[in-house]
Amino acid sequence: MTSVAKVAAEGNGEILANYREIPAICQSAAREVEAKLKRANLGGIYMMGDISEPVCEVPLDINRVGVILIAD
């Protein structure tokens, strides 16, 4: 039902994703990990929001950061 390869090839399709919340104090460390993943040509983090701001219309608690992770 899902195919990362199809999405990569065609630019359209379905993939698995997870939504997580992390403490706001960890945002800078998460950004560093995200940069390392990109340098290694690995994905993982699809989107990281701002502190206390909804991500993809998902509300979150104060002093938390929403993160959408993709899986293949």
C-alpha positions as a Markdown table, in Angstrom:
| # | Residue | x | y | z |
|---|---|---|---|---|
| 1 | Met | 0.0 | 0.0 | 0.0 |
| 2 | Thr | 2.9 | 2.3 | 0.6 |
| 3 | Ser | 6.1 | 2.7 | -1.5 |
| 4 | Val | 8.9 | 5.1 | -0.8 |
| 5 | Ala | 10.6 | 4.2 | -4.1 |
| 6 | Lys | 7.4 | 5.1 | -6.0 |
| 7 | Val | 7.2 | 8.4 | -4.3 |
| 8 | Ala | 10.9 | 9.1 | -5.0 |
| 9 | Ala | 10.5 | 8.2 | -8.6 |
| 10 | Glu | 7.1 | 9.8 | -9.4 |
| 11 | Gly | 6.9 | 12.5 | -6.8 |
| 12 | Asn | 3.5 | 11.3 | -5.7 |
| 13 | Gly | 2.2 | 8.4 | -3.6 |
| 14 | Glu | 1.9 | 7.2 | 0.0 |
| 15 | Ile | 4.5 | 6.7 | 2.7 |
| 16 | Leu | 4.4 | 5.8 | 6.4 |
| 17 | Ala | 4.8 | 8.7 | 8.8 |
| 18 | Asn | 4.8 | 9.2 | 12.6 |
| 19 | Tyr | 4.1 | 12.3 | 14.6 |
| 20 | Arg | 6.1 | 12.9 | 17.7 |
| 21 | Glu | 6.6 | 15.8 | 20.2 |
| 22 | Ile | 9.9 | 16.7 | 21.8 |
| 23 | Pro | 10.7 | 19.1 | 24.6 |
| 24 | Ala | 11.5 | 22.6 | 23.2 |
| 25 | Ile | 14.9 | 22.6 | 24.9 |
| 26 | Cys | 15.8 | 19.6 | 22.6 |
| 27 | Gln | 15.0 | 21.4 | 19.3 |
| 28 | Ser | 18.6 | 22.6 | 18.6 |
| 29 | Ala | 19.9 | 19.0 | 19.2 |
| 30 | Ala | 17.2 | 17.6 | 16.9 |
| 31 | Arg | 18.2 | 20.1 | 14.2 |
| 32 | Glu | 21.8 | 19.0 | 14.5 |
| 33 | Val | 20.8 | 15.3 | 14.1 |
| 34 | Glu | 18.6 | 16.3 | 11.1 |
| 35 | Ala | 21.6 | 18.0 | 9.5 |
| 36 | Lys | 23.8 | 14.9 | 10.0 |
| 37 | Leu | 21.1 | 12.7 | 8.5 |
| 38 | Lys | 20.9 | 14.9 | 5.4 |
| 39 | Arg | 24.7 | 14.9 | 5.0 |
| 40 | Ala | 24.6 | 11.1 | 5.1 |
| 41 | Asn | 21.9 | 11.2 | 2.5 |
| 42 | Leu | 19.4 | 9.7 | 5.0 |
| 43 | Gly | 15.9 | 11.1 | 5.6 |
| 44 | Gly | 13.9 | 10.5 | 8.6 |
| 45 | Ile | 12.7 | 13.9 | 9.6 |
| 46 | Tyr | 10.1 | 15.2 | 7.2 |
| 47 | Met | 9.1 | 18.4 | 9.1 |
| 48 | Met | 10.0 | 20.0 | 12.4 |
| 49 | Gly | 7.8 | 22.8 | 13.7 |
| 50 | Asp | 8.4 | 25.8 | 15.9 |
| 51 | Ile | 8.1 | 25.8 | 19.6 |
| 52 | Ser | 4.4 | 25.5 | 20.7 |
| 53 | Glu | 3.2 | 25.9 | 17.1 |
| 54 | Pro | 1.0 | 23.2 | 15.4 |
| 55 | Val | 2.5 | 21.0 | 12.7 |
| 56 | Cys | 0.2 | 19.9 | 9.9 |
| 57 | Glu | -2.7 | 21.2 | 12.0 |
| 58 | Val | -1.8 | 18.9 | 14.9 |
| 59 | Pro | -2.0 | 20.9 | 18.2 |
| 60 | Leu | 0.6 | 20.4 | 20.8 |
| 61 | Asp | 1.4 | 21.4 | 24.4 |
| 62 | Ile | 3.3 | 24.6 | 25.4 |
| 63 | Asn | 7.1 | 24.3 | 25.2 |
| 64 | Arg | 6.9 | 21.3 | 22.9 |
| 65 | Val | 8.0 | 20.9 | 19.2 |
| 66 | Gly | 6.1 | 18.7 | 16.8 |
| 67 | Val | 8.1 | 16.5 | 14.5 |
| 68 | Ile | 6.9 | 14.4 | 11.5 |
| 69 | Leu | 9.1 | 11.4 | 10.8 |
| 70 | Ile | 9.0 | 9.3 | 7.6 |
| 71 | Ala | 9.6 | 5.6 | 7.5 |
| 72 | Asp | 10.7 | 3.4 | 4.6 |
